[in-house]
Every structure is written in structure tokens, then in C-alpha cells.
Amino acid sequence: MKNKFNLLLAAIVFTISACGNKQQNTDNNLTLSPESGTSYKAGNVVVAKLNYPSGTKPDSVVYLLDSVKIASVTDSSSVKIETANMPMGMKVITAKFYQGGKNQDISTNFVLMAAKAPEQYTYVVEKVYPHDTSAYTEGLLYQDGYLYESTGNKGESDLRKVDLNTGKVVQRVKLDPKYFGEGSAIIGDKIMMLTYQDKVGFVFDKSTFKLLKTFNNNVGVEGWGVTYDGNKIYMDDSTNRIWFLDKNNYNQTGFIDVYDDKGRVDEVNELEYIDGKLYSNIYTYDNIIVIDPKTGAVLQSINMANLWPMSQRPAGFDNDQNVLNGIAWDAKGKRLFVTGKKWPHLYQVRFVKK
């Protein structure tokens, strides 16, 4: 009797196992196009299609894009995804296959890049001002006749108010030597400043430079550049991602990923919001890019090579570290200023199309 029971039990186990294998095979017979990692240009139509064995009849197939339902079909019809106004970056397509009260999910992804190559610009120098060579420039701002500059390096980091015409520091607050200062933004009557890898941010009174508060900055990989558009804060973190922060509590509210027509653009650095667009240095490169703040697409690229020619730089100057960095916009006077880390000059420039 015991042997009969064991044989019966073995048969049940085999049957369950076979059913399980059959379910697994069904899953494996579902495929979803496009192939994972396929790249498209903004404006292209992406065709999503769930393929399943002939003779199989679904109750329905529901398509989602980044977890949001976009379509539902009851047959093998494909679904067209319009990308014209879509933010750049990786998008996840999920198909939910419903049959007999059960469902199976399968996902793929595609990468959306800028529709066209960035317009190429160069620059004209309109005026040259002195710049403090002790300033390892991280953030650069202009308001009410003065530059506001945040600087980096541990033991040297500070926030300073600078006379534009002389380059002299007229007001300064130093950070604790343990901090490496980074980008800054004027938000009303306050100045918000980031740190590099310490996950700490500071808020200063703009007039007195009194420290009003510190906050935990756990958004992104690191703290790099930051700017403000009058409504929200934009912050980058060493990658191609620009985060949106709430102006009151500095919490994350969204993001864009920066792409040109070739792919992602990493190490987006010092930021400045100018007439509805984001301007950014690319760390260690002699160019500035203009970014659509809604989509992350790179619209223009400005070649800043030879702004401070190598032939004019002193012997022993660390060109690898002391790179182009710093963009400030005079909104009232429509003047644009750029400089570099420990550079002796600050340049008023105008961008012109090649």
C-alpha cells in the first residue's frame, strides 16, 4: 500500500512539474518588440507589438509606457507610440497578456535621443574683467551689479560677493574645511549652495551671508551645478541627469536626462537658466551646451576653445583641473559672463552661430 501511495505521489509531482514547465514555455513564447535598447530620434514613431504563438487567443493585451497605460487590444495589433514631445532617455514598454483570468507581463525598452544634431555656435569676447585666481569656481551668479561665486576644494571653499569691475571680494563666508563647495543659486533673498560628496546643502541670507539652515541633499549621485528659474530648482549630479527640486524644501520633484542626437551627454556641470533654456558646462570640455528644460534635448553647442589660449597660460598651471567652469547671466543688461577655475579673467561674451 505504501508503494502504491509513493507511486501516486510521484505521479502528482510529475504532473505539477509538467504543468509548471508548460507555463514557463508559454512565457518564453511571448516576445515584445522593439528589441531592448533600440534607439530612436524624437519625433519617430515607436511601434510596440506583442508576439505570441499562433492559435493563441488573448482576452486582451494592455500596453504601458513607463507604467502608464497607453493602449489595450484584443488581438495581435501593434501599438504606435508618438515621441515628438517626449522627454529624452530610456523608456520602458510593458505588455500585459490576459487569458483565462490570468496574466503574463513582458517588458522591453527603447532610448529616445534628440531629433537633430545641436546647432553649432562660437563666441565673441565683448569685454574682459579680472578674476581672482584663488577661486576654484563651482557656481557663478550675477545680480544687482555684483557677481556671486561659490568655490570648491576642501579647506578653500567659500561663498563670495565680487565686484565685477575689479574682481575684488567684497563679502565672503567660508565653509567648514571638511566640506568641498559646489554650485549655488539665488532664490529670492537667499542663496542655496551644494557640496560635492557630503550630501549637505546650505542656505545663506543673500544680504548678510548669514547661514540660515543646512539640509540633507540625498538627490542624485553627487552635488554639482544648480540654477533656478523662478519656480523650481535644477540640479545635476555628475551624470546626464538634471533633477528638479522644490524651492522650499529642496526635495526631488522630477528630472530630465540630457541627450543629443548621438546619445547621452554625461558630466553636465555648472548650470544657468537663461530665457527659458538651461546652459551648462560639460566638465573638462571647452564647450557649453544649451538644453531644453522640458525634454533634456541638447539644442545648441558652443565651442569655447581658445577663450584663454594655452599659449598665454603660465608654466605649471594645472590645465587638467582648472578647466572652463562658470556661467552667469545679467538678466537686466542681457550680458553673459564665463570664466574657469582659478582663471585670471572673467569674460563677457556673445554667442554667434557658425
TINUMAR-975241 format. One record per residue (C-alpha): residue in one letter; chain; x, y, z. Coordinates in steps of 0.5 Angstrom, whole numbers, plus 2048, in hexadecimal, padded with zeros to 3 digits. Layout:
BEGIN
<rec residu="a" chaine="A" x="X" y="Y" z="Z"/>
...
***
This chain:
BEGIN
<rec residu="m" chaine="A" x="800" y="800" z="800"/>
<rec residu="k" chaine="A" x="806" y="805" z="802"/>
<rec residu="n" chaine="A" x="809" y="803" z="7FB"/>
<rec residu="k" chaine="A" x="802" y="805" z="7F7"/>
<rec residu="f" chaine="A" x="802" y="80B" z="7FB"/>
<rec residu="n" chaine="A" x="809" y="80D" z="7F9"/>
<rec residu="l" chaine="A" x="808" y="80C" z="7F2"/>
<rec residu="l" chaine="A" x="801" y="810" z="7F2"/>
<rec residu="l" chaine="A" x="805" y="816" z="7F6"/>
<rec residu="a" chaine="A" x="80B" y="815" z="7F1"/>
<rec residu="a" chaine="A" x="806" y="816" z="7EB"/>
<rec residu="i" chaine="A" x="802" y="81C" z="7EE"/>
<rec residu="v" chaine="A" x="809" y="81F" z="7EF"/>
<rec residu="f" chaine="A" x="80B" y="81E" z="7E8"/>
<rec residu="t" chaine="A" x="804" y="821" z="7E5"/>
<rec residu="i" chaine="A" x="805" y="827" z="7E9"/>
<rec residu="s" chaine="A" x="80C" y="828" z="7E7"/>
<rec residu="a" chaine="A" x="80A" y="827" z="7E0"/>
<rec residu="c" chaine="A" x="805" y="82C" z="7E0"/>
<rec residu="g" chaine="A" x="80A" y="831" z="7E3"/>
<rec residu="n" chaine="A" x="80E" y="82F" z="7DD"/>
<rec residu="k" chaine="A" x="809" y="830" z="7D8"/>
<rec residu="q" chaine="A" x="807" y="837" z="7DC"/>
<rec residu="q" chaine="A" x="80E" y="839" z="7DB"/>
<rec residu="n" chaine="A" x="80F" y="837" z="7D4"/>
<rec residu="t" chaine="A" x="808" y="83C" z="7D3"/>
<rec residu="d" chaine="A" x="80C" y="841" z="7D6"/>
<rec residu="n" chaine="A" x="812" y="840" z="7D2"/>
<rec residu="n" chaine="A" x="80E" y="840" z="7CB"/>
<rec residu="l" chaine="A" x="80C" y="847" z="7CD"/>
<rec residu="t" chaine="A" x="810" y="84D" z="7C9"/>
<rec residu="l" chaine="A" x="810" y="854" z="7C9"/>
<rec residu="s" chaine="A" x="812" y="859" z="7C4"/>
<rec residu="p" chaine="A" x="816" y="85D" z="7C3"/>
<rec residu="e" chaine="A" x="81D" y="85A" z="7C5"/>
<rec residu="s" chaine="A" x="81F" y="85C" z="7CC"/>
<rec residu="g" chaine="A" x="824" y="862" z="7CC"/>
<rec residu="t" chaine="A" x="822" y="865" z="7C5"/>
<rec residu="s" chaine="A" x="823" y="86C" z="7C4"/>
<rec residu="y" chaine="A" x="81E" y="871" z="7C0"/>
<rec residu="k" chaine="A" x="81E" y="878" z="7BF"/>
<rec residu="a" chaine="A" x="819" y="87D" z="7C2"/>
<rec residu="g" chaine="A" x="813" y="87D" z="7BD"/>
<rec residu="n" chaine="A" x="814" y="876" z="7BB"/>
<rec residu="v" chaine="A" x="80E" y="871" z="7BC"/>
<rec residu="v" chaine="A" x="810" y="86B" z="7C0"/>
<rec residu="v" chaine="A" x="80C" y="865" z="7BE"/>
<rec residu="a" chaine="A" x="80A" y="860" z="7C4"/>
<rec residu="k" chaine="A" x="808" y="859" z="7C3"/>
<rec residu="l" chaine="A" x="807" y="853" z="7C7"/>
<rec residu="n" chaine="A" x="808" y="84D" z="7C3"/>
<rec residu="y" chaine="A" x="805" y="846" z="7C6"/>
<rec residu="p" chaine="A" x="804" y="83F" z="7C3"/>
<rec residu="s" chaine="A" x="7FF" y="83E" z="7BD"/>
<rec residu="g" chaine="A" x="7F9" y="83B" z="7BF"/>
<rec residu="t" chaine="A" x="7F9" y="83F" z="7C6"/>
<rec residu="k" chaine="A" x="7F3" y="844" z="7C7"/>
<rec residu="p" chaine="A" x="7F4" y="849" z="7CD"/>
<rec residu="d" chaine="A" x="7EF" y="84C" z="7D0"/>
<rec residu="s" chaine="A" x="7F2" y="853" z="7D0"/>
<rec residu="v" chaine="A" x="7F9" y="856" z="7CF"/>
<rec residu="v" chaine="A" x="7FB" y="85C" z="7D3"/>
<rec residu="y" chaine="A" x="801" y="860" z="7D2"/>
<rec residu="l" chaine="A" x="804" y="865" z="7D7"/>
<rec residu="l" chaine="A" x="80A" y="86A" z="7D6"/>
<rec residu="d" chaine="A" x="80E" y="86C" z="7DC"/>
<rec residu="s" chaine="A" x="808" y="868" z="7E0"/>
<rec residu="v" chaine="A" x="802" y="86D" z="7DD"/>
<rec residu="k" chaine="A" x="7FD" y="869" z="7D9"/>
<rec residu="i" chaine="A" x="7FD" y="86B" z="7D1"/>
<rec residu="a" chaine="A" x="7F9" y="866" z="7CE"/>
<rec residu="s" chaine="A" x="7F5" y="860" z="7CE"/>
<rec residu="v" chaine="A" x="7F4" y="85B" z="7C8"/>
<rec residu="t" chaine="A" x="7F0" y="854" z="7C8"/>
<rec residu="d" chaine="A" x="7F5" y="851" z="7C2"/>
<rec residu="s" chaine="A" x="7FC" y="852" z="7BF"/>
<rec residu="s" chaine="A" x="7FB" y="859" z="7BD"/>
<rec residu="s" chaine="A" x="801" y="85D" z="7BE"/>
<rec residu="v" chaine="A" x="801" y="864" z="7C2"/>
<rec residu="k" chaine="A" x="804" y="86A" z="7C0"/>
<rec residu="i" chaine="A" x="808" y="86F" z="7C5"/>
<rec residu="e" chaine="A" x="809" y="876" z="7C3"/>
<rec residu="t" chaine="A" x="80F" y="879" z="7C5"/>
<rec residu="a" chaine="A" x="80F" y="880" z="7C3"/>
<rec residu="n" chaine="A" x="80E" y="884" z="7CA"/>
<rec residu="m" chaine="A" x="811" y="87E" z="7CE"/>
<rec residu="p" chaine="A" x="817" y="87F" z="7D3"/>
<rec residu="m" chaine="A" x="81E" y="87C" z="7D1"/>
<rec residu="g" chaine="A" x="820" y="876" z="7D3"/>
<rec residu="m" chaine="A" x="81E" y="86F" z="7D5"/>
<rec residu="k" chaine="A" x="817" y="86D" z="7D4"/>
<rec residu="v" chaine="A" x="814" y="866" z="7D7"/>
<rec residu="i" chaine="A" x="80F" y="863" z="7D3"/>
<rec residu="t" chaine="A" x="80B" y="85D" z="7D6"/>
<rec residu="a" chaine="A" x="805" y="859" z="7D3"/>
<rec residu="k" chaine="A" x="800" y="855" z="7D8"/>
<rec residu="f" chaine="A" x="7FE" y="84F" z="7D5"/>
<rec residu="y" chaine="A" x="7F7" y="84D" z="7D8"/>
<rec residu="q" chaine="A" x="7F4" y="846" z="7D6"/>
<rec residu="g" chaine="A" x="7EF" y="842" z="7DA"/>
<rec residu="g" chaine="A" x="7EF" y="846" z="7E0"/>
<rec residu="k" chaine="A" x="7F7" y="846" z="7E1"/>
<rec residu="n" chaine="A" x="7FC" y="84B" z="7DE"/>
<rec residu="q" chaine="A" x="803" y="84B" z="7DC"/>
<rec residu="d" chaine="A" x="808" y="851" z="7DC"/>
<rec residu="i" chaine="A" x="80E" y="852" z="7D7"/>
<rec residu="s" chaine="A" x="812" y="859" z="7D6"/>
<rec residu="t" chaine="A" x="817" y="85C" z="7D1"/>
<rec residu="n" chaine="A" x="81A" y="863" z="7D1"/>
<rec residu="f" chaine="A" x="81C" y="868" z="7CC"/>
<rec residu="v" chaine="A" x="820" y="86E" z="7CC"/>
<rec residu="l" chaine="A" x="81E" y="875" z="7CA"/>
<rec residu="m" chaine="A" x="823" y="87A" z="7C7"/>
<rec residu="a" chaine="A" x="823" y="881" z="7C5"/>
<rec residu="a" chaine="A" x="81F" y="882" z="7BE"/>
<rec residu="k" chaine="A" x="825" y="885" z="7BB"/>
<rec residu="a" chaine="A" x="82D" y="887" z="7BC"/>
<rec residu="p" chaine="A" x="82E" y="88D" z="7C0"/>
<rec residu="e" chaine="A" x="82F" y="894" z="7BC"/>
<rec residu="q" chaine="A" x="836" y="896" z="7BD"/>
<rec residu="y" chaine="A" x="838" y="89C" z="7C0"/>
<rec residu="t" chaine="A" x="83E" y="8A0" z="7C1"/>
<rec residu="y" chaine="A" x="83F" y="8A6" z="7C5"/>
<rec residu="v" chaine="A" x="841" y="8AE" z="7C5"/>
<rec residu="v" chaine="A" x="845" y="8B1" z="7CB"/>
<rec residu="e" chaine="A" x="842" y="8B7" z="7CD"/>
<rec residu="k" chaine="A" x="846" y="8B9" z="7D3"/>
<rec residu="v" chaine="A" x="84B" y="8B6" z="7D8"/>
<rec residu="y" chaine="A" x="84B" y="8B7" z="7DF"/>
<rec residu="p" chaine="A" x="850" y="8B5" z="7E5"/>
<rec residu="h" chaine="A" x="84E" y="8AE" z="7E8"/>
<rec residu="d" chaine="A" x="851" y="8AC" z="7EF"/>
<rec residu="t" chaine="A" x="856" y="8A6" z="7ED"/>
<rec residu="s" chaine="A" x="855" y="8A3" z="7F4"/>
<rec residu="a" chaine="A" x="84D" y="8A2" z="7F2"/>
<rec residu="y" chaine="A" x="84C" y="89B" z="7F1"/>
<rec residu="t" chaine="A" x="846" y="89D" z="7ED"/>
<rec residu="e" chaine="A" x="840" y="898" z="7EE"/>
<rec residu="g" chaine="A" x="83A" y="89D" z="7EE"/>
<rec residu="l" chaine="A" x="839" y="8A4" z="7EA"/>
<rec residu="l" chaine="A" x="834" y="8A8" z="7EB"/>
<rec residu="y" chaine="A" x="832" y="8B0" z="7E9"/>
<rec residu="q" chaine="A" x="82D" y="8B4" z="7ED"/>
<rec residu="d" chaine="A" x="82D" y="8BC" z="7EF"/>
<rec residu="g" chaine="A" x="833" y="8BE" z="7EC"/>
<rec residu="y" chaine="A" x="837" y="8B8" z="7EF"/>
<rec residu="l" chaine="A" x="83A" y="8B1" z="7EE"/>
<rec residu="y" chaine="A" x="838" y="8AC" z="7F3"/>
<rec residu="e" chaine="A" x="83D" y="8A6" z="7F3"/>
<rec residu="s" chaine="A" x="83D" y="89F" z="7F6"/>
<rec residu="t" chaine="A" x="844" y="89C" z="7F6"/>
<rec residu="g" chaine="A" x="847" y="895" z="7F8"/>
<rec residu="n" chaine="A" x="84D" y="891" z="7FB"/>
<rec residu="k" chaine="A" x="84D" y="88F" z="802"/>
<rec residu="g" chaine="A" x="850" y="894" z="806"/>
<rec residu="e" chaine="A" x="84F" y="899" z="801"/>
<rec residu="s" chaine="A" x="847" y="899" z="7FF"/>
<rec residu="d" chaine="A" x="843" y="89F" z="800"/>
<rec residu="l" chaine="A" x="83D" y="8A4" z="7FE"/>
<rec residu="r" chaine="A" x="83F" y="8AB" z="7FC"/>
<rec residu="k" chaine="A" x="83D" y="8B1" z="7F9"/>
<rec residu="v" chaine="A" x="841" y="8B4" z="7F4"/>
<rec residu="d" chaine="A" x="842" y="8BB" z="7F1"/>
<rec residu="l" chaine="A" x="841" y="8BA" z="7E9"/>
<rec residu="n" chaine="A" x="846" y="8BF" z="7E7"/>
<rec residu="t" chaine="A" x="84C" y="8BE" z="7EC"/>
<rec residu="g" chaine="A" x="84B" y="8B6" z="7ED"/>
<rec residu="k" chaine="A" x="84C" y="8B8" z="7F5"/>
<rec residu="v" chaine="A" x="848" y="8B4" z="7FA"/>
<rec residu="v" chaine="A" x="843" y="8B9" z="7FE"/>
<rec residu="q" chaine="A" x="840" y="8B4" z="802"/>
<rec residu="r" chaine="A" x="841" y="8AC" z="804"/>
<rec residu="v" chaine="A" x="83F" y="8A7" z="808"/>
<rec residu="k" chaine="A" x="844" y="8A1" z="809"/>
<rec residu="l" chaine="A" x="841" y="899" z="809"/>
<rec residu="d" chaine="A" x="844" y="895" z="80F"/>
<rec residu="p" chaine="A" x="84A" y="892" z="80C"/>
<rec residu="k" chaine="A" x="847" y="88B" z="80C"/>
<rec residu="y" chaine="A" x="843" y="88D" z="806"/>
<rec residu="f" chaine="A" x="844" y="88D" z="7FF"/>
<rec residu="g" chaine="A" x="840" y="893" z="7FC"/>
<rec residu="e" chaine="A" x="83C" y="892" z="7F5"/>
<rec residu="g" chaine="A" x="836" y="896" z="7F1"/>
<rec residu="s" chaine="A" x="832" y="89C" z="7F4"/>
<rec residu="a" chaine="A" x="82B" y="89F" z="7F2"/>
<rec residu="i" chaine="A" x="828" y="8A6" z="7F4"/>
<rec residu="i" chaine="A" x="821" y="8A4" z="7F7"/>
<rec residu="g" chaine="A" x="81D" y="8AA" z="7F9"/>
<rec residu="d" chaine="A" x="821" y="8AE" z="7FE"/>
<rec residu="k" chaine="A" x="825" y="8A7" z="800"/>
<rec residu="i" chaine="A" x="82B" y="8A4" z="7FD"/>
<rec residu="m" chaine="A" x="82B" y="89C" z="7FC"/>
<rec residu="m" chaine="A" x="832" y="898" z="7FC"/>
<rec residu="l" chaine="A" x="833" y="891" z="7FB"/>
<rec residu="t" chaine="A" x="839" y="88D" z="7FD"/>
<rec residu="y" chaine="A" x="83D" y="888" z="7F9"/>
<rec residu="q" chaine="A" x="83C" y="881" z="7FC"/>
<rec residu="d" chaine="A" x="83A" y="883" z="803"/>
<rec residu="k" chaine="A" x="832" y="882" z="802"/>
<rec residu="v" chaine="A" x="832" y="889" z="805"/>
<rec residu="g" chaine="A" x="82F" y="890" z="803"/>
<rec residu="f" chaine="A" x="82F" y="897" z="806"/>
<rec residu="v" chaine="A" x="82A" y="89C" z="805"/>
<rec residu="f" chaine="A" x="82D" y="8A3" z="807"/>
<rec residu="d" chaine="A" x="82A" y="8AA" z="807"/>
<rec residu="k" chaine="A" x="82C" y="8AE" z="801"/>
<rec residu="s" chaine="A" x="82D" y="8B5" z="804"/>
<rec residu="t" chaine="A" x="831" y="8B3" z="80A"/>
<rec residu="f" chaine="A" x="833" y="8AC" z="808"/>
<rec residu="k" chaine="A" x="831" y="8A9" z="80F"/>
<rec residu="l" chaine="A" x="830" y="8A2" z="80F"/>
<rec residu="l" chaine="A" x="828" y="8A0" z="810"/>
<rec residu="k" chaine="A" x="828" y="899" z="80F"/>
<rec residu="t" chaine="A" x="82B" y="893" z="80D"/>
<rec residu="f" chaine="A" x="827" y="88D" z="809"/>
<rec residu="n" chaine="A" x="829" y="886" z="807"/>
<rec residu="n" chaine="A" x="82A" y="885" z="800"/>
<rec residu="n" chaine="A" x="828" y="87E" z="7FE"/>
<rec residu="v" chaine="A" x="826" y="87F" z="7F7"/>
<rec residu="g" chaine="A" x="82B" y="87C" z="7F2"/>
<rec residu="v" chaine="A" x="832" y="87A" z="7F2"/>
<rec residu="e" chaine="A" x="836" y="880" z="7F4"/>
<rec residu="g" chaine="A" x="834" y="887" z="7F4"/>
<rec residu="w" chaine="A" x="837" y="88B" z="7EE"/>
<rec residu="g" chaine="A" x="833" y="891" z="7EB"/>
<rec residu="v" chaine="A" x="82D" y="894" z="7ED"/>
<rec residu="t" chaine="A" x="828" y="89A" z="7EA"/>
<rec residu="y" chaine="A" x="821" y="89D" z="7EB"/>
<rec residu="d" chaine="A" x="81C" y="89F" z="7E6"/>
<rec residu="g" chaine="A" x="818" y="8A3" z="7EB"/>
<rec residu="n" chaine="A" x="813" y="89D" z="7EC"/>
<rec residu="k" chaine="A" x="818" y="897" z="7ED"/>
<rec residu="i" chaine="A" x="81F" y="895" z="7EE"/>
<rec residu="y" chaine="A" x="823" y="891" z="7E9"/>
<rec residu="m" chaine="A" x="829" y="88D" z="7EC"/>
<rec residu="d" chaine="A" x="82E" y="888" z="7E9"/>
<rec residu="d" chaine="A" x="832" y="882" z="7EC"/>
<rec residu="s" chaine="A" x="838" y="880" z="7E7"/>
<rec residu="t" chaine="A" x="833" y="87C" z="7E2"/>
<rec residu="n" chaine="A" x="82F" y="87E" z="7DD"/>
<rec residu="r" chaine="A" x="829" y="87F" z="7E1"/>
<rec residu="i" chaine="A" x="826" y="886" z="7E4"/>
<rec residu="w" chaine="A" x="822" y="886" z="7EA"/>
<rec residu="f" chaine="A" x="81C" y="88A" z="7EB"/>
<rec residu="l" chaine="A" x="81C" y="88D" z="7F3"/>
<rec residu="d" chaine="A" x="816" y="890" z="7F7"/>
<rec residu="k" chaine="A" x="819" y="897" z="7F8"/>
<rec residu="n" chaine="A" x="816" y="897" z="7FF"/>
<rec residu="n" chaine="A" x="819" y="890" z="802"/>
<rec residu="y" chaine="A" x="81E" y="88E" z="7FC"/>
<rec residu="n" chaine="A" x="81A" y="887" z="7FB"/>
<rec residu="q" chaine="A" x="81A" y="884" z="7F5"/>
<rec residu="t" chaine="A" x="814" y="885" z="7F0"/>
<rec residu="g" chaine="A" x="816" y="882" z="7EA"/>
<rec residu="f" chaine="A" x="81C" y="882" z="7E5"/>
<rec residu="i" chaine="A" x="81E" y="882" z="7DD"/>
<rec residu="d" chaine="A" x="824" y="87E" z="7DA"/>
<rec residu="v" chaine="A" x="829" y="882" z="7D5"/>
<rec residu="y" chaine="A" x="82A" y="87F" z="7CE"/>
<rec residu="d" chaine="A" x="82C" y="882" z="7C8"/>
<rec residu="d" chaine="A" x="82B" y="87E" z="7C1"/>
<rec residu="k" chaine="A" x="830" y="879" z="7C3"/>
<rec residu="g" chaine="A" x="82F" y="877" z="7CA"/>
<rec residu="r" chaine="A" x="82F" y="879" z="7D1"/>
<rec residu="v" chaine="A" x="833" y="87F" z="7D3"/>
<rec residu="d" chaine="A" x="837" y="87E" z="7DA"/>
<rec residu="e" chaine="A" x="83A" y="883" z="7DF"/>
<rec residu="v" chaine="A" x="835" y="888" z="7DE"/>
<rec residu="n" chaine="A" x="838" y="88D" z="7E3"/>
<rec residu="e" chaine="A" x="837" y="895" z="7E4"/>
<rec residu="l" chaine="A" x="830" y="897" z="7E2"/>
<rec residu="e" chaine="A" x="82D" y="89D" z="7E1"/>
<rec residu="y" chaine="A" x="826" y="89F" z="7DF"/>
<rec residu="i" chaine="A" x="825" y="8A4" z="7D9"/>
<rec residu="d" chaine="A" x="81F" y="8A6" z="7D5"/>
<rec residu="g" chaine="A" x="81B" y="89F" z="7D6"/>
<rec residu="k" chaine="A" x="822" y="89B" z="7D5"/>
<rec residu="l" chaine="A" x="827" y="897" z="7D9"/>
<rec residu="y" chaine="A" x="82E" y="899" z="7D8"/>
<rec residu="s" chaine="A" x="833" y="894" z="7DA"/>
<rec residu="n" chaine="A" x="83B" y="893" z="7DA"/>
<rec residu="i" chaine="A" x="83D" y="88C" z="7D9"/>
<rec residu="y" chaine="A" x="842" y="88A" z="7DE"/>
<rec residu="t" chaine="A" x="849" y="88A" z="7DB"/>
<rec residu="y" chaine="A" x="847" y="88C" z="7D4"/>
<rec residu="d" chaine="A" x="848" y="893" z="7D0"/>
<rec residu="n" chaine="A" x="840" y="894" z="7CF"/>
<rec residu="i" chaine="A" x="83A" y="896" z="7D1"/>
<rec residu="i" chaine="A" x="833" y="893" z="7CF"/>
<rec residu="v" chaine="A" x="82C" y="895" z="7CF"/>
<rec residu="i" chaine="A" x="827" y="891" z="7D2"/>
<rec residu="d" chaine="A" x="81F" y="890" z="7D1"/>
<rec residu="p" chaine="A" x="81D" y="890" z="7D8"/>
<rec residu="k" chaine="A" x="817" y="88C" z="7D7"/>
<rec residu="t" chaine="A" x="81A" y="887" z="7D3"/>
<rec residu="g" chaine="A" x="821" y="887" z="7D4"/>
<rec residu="a" chaine="A" x="823" y="887" z="7CD"/>
<rec residu="v" chaine="A" x="829" y="88B" z="7CB"/>
<rec residu="l" chaine="A" x="827" y="891" z="7C6"/>
<rec residu="q" chaine="A" x="82E" y="894" z="7C5"/>
<rec residu="s" chaine="A" x="835" y="893" z="7C7"/>
<rec residu="i" chaine="A" x="83A" y="899" z="7C8"/>
<rec residu="n" chaine="A" x="842" y="898" z="7C6"/>
<rec residu="m" chaine="A" x="845" y="89C" z="7CB"/>
<rec residu="a" chaine="A" x="84C" y="899" z="7C9"/>
<rec residu="n" chaine="A" x="852" y="89F" z="7CA"/>
<rec residu="l" chaine="A" x="84E" y="8A3" z="7CE"/>
<rec residu="w" chaine="A" x="854" y="8A3" z="7D3"/>
<rec residu="p" chaine="A" x="859" y="8A1" z="7CE"/>
<rec residu="m" chaine="A" x="85E" y="89C" z="7D0"/>
<rec residu="s" chaine="A" x="864" y="8A0" z="7CE"/>
<rec residu="q" chaine="A" x="862" y="8A5" z="7D3"/>
<rec residu="r" chaine="A" x="862" y="8A1" z="7D9"/>
<rec residu="p" chaine="A" x="867" y="8A1" z="7DE"/>
<rec residu="a" chaine="A" x="86C" y="89B" z="7DE"/>
<rec residu="g" chaine="A" x="86A" y="896" z="7E3"/>
<rec residu="f" chaine="A" x="863" y="898" z="7E3"/>
<rec residu="d" chaine="A" x="85E" y="892" z="7E4"/>
<rec residu="n" chaine="A" x="85A" y="891" z="7DE"/>
<rec residu="d" chaine="A" x="857" y="88B" z="7E0"/>
<rec residu="q" chaine="A" x="854" y="88D" z="7E6"/>
<rec residu="n" chaine="A" x="853" y="895" z="7E5"/>
<rec residu="v" chaine="A" x="84E" y="894" z="7DF"/>
<rec residu="l" chaine="A" x="849" y="898" z="7DC"/>
<rec residu="n" chaine="A" x="843" y="899" z="7E1"/>
<rec residu="g" chaine="A" x="83E" y="89E" z="7E3"/>
<rec residu="i" chaine="A" x="839" y="8A2" z="7DF"/>
<rec residu="a" chaine="A" x="835" y="8A8" z="7E2"/>
<rec residu="w" chaine="A" x="82F" y="8AC" z="7DE"/>
<rec residu="d" chaine="A" x="82E" y="8B3" z="7DF"/>
<rec residu="a" chaine="A" x="826" y="8B3" z="7DE"/>
<rec residu="k" chaine="A" x="825" y="8BA" z="7DE"/>
<rec residu="g" chaine="A" x="82B" y="8BC" z="7DA"/>
<rec residu="k" chaine="A" x="82B" y="8B6" z="7D6"/>
<rec residu="r" chaine="A" x="832" y="8B4" z="7D7"/>
<rec residu="l" chaine="A" x="835" y="8AE" z="7D7"/>
<rec residu="f" chaine="A" x="83C" y="8AC" z="7DB"/>
<rec residu="v" chaine="A" x="840" y="8A6" z="7DB"/>
<rec residu="t" chaine="A" x="846" y="8A4" z="7DF"/>
<rec residu="g" chaine="A" x="84A" y="89E" z="7E1"/>
<rec residu="k" chaine="A" x="84D" y="89B" z="7E8"/>
<rec residu="k" chaine="A" x="853" y="8A0" z="7EA"/>
<rec residu="w" chaine="A" x="853" y="8A3" z="7E4"/>
<rec residu="p" chaine="A" x="856" y="8AB" z="7E4"/>
<rec residu="h" chaine="A" x="850" y="8AD" z="7DF"/>
<rec residu="l" chaine="A" x="848" y="8AD" z="7DF"/>
<rec residu="y" chaine="A" x="846" y="8AE" z="7D8"/>
<rec residu="q" chaine="A" x="83F" y="8B2" z="7D6"/>
<rec residu="v" chaine="A" x="83E" y="8AE" z="7CF"/>
<rec residu="r" chaine="A" x="838" y="8AE" z="7CA"/>
<rec residu="f" chaine="A" x="837" y="8A7" z="7C6"/>
<rec residu="v" chaine="A" x="836" y="8A7" z="7BF"/>
<rec residu="k" chaine="A" x="834" y="8A2" z="7BA"/>
<rec residu="k" chaine="A" x="83A" y="89F" z="7B6"/>
***
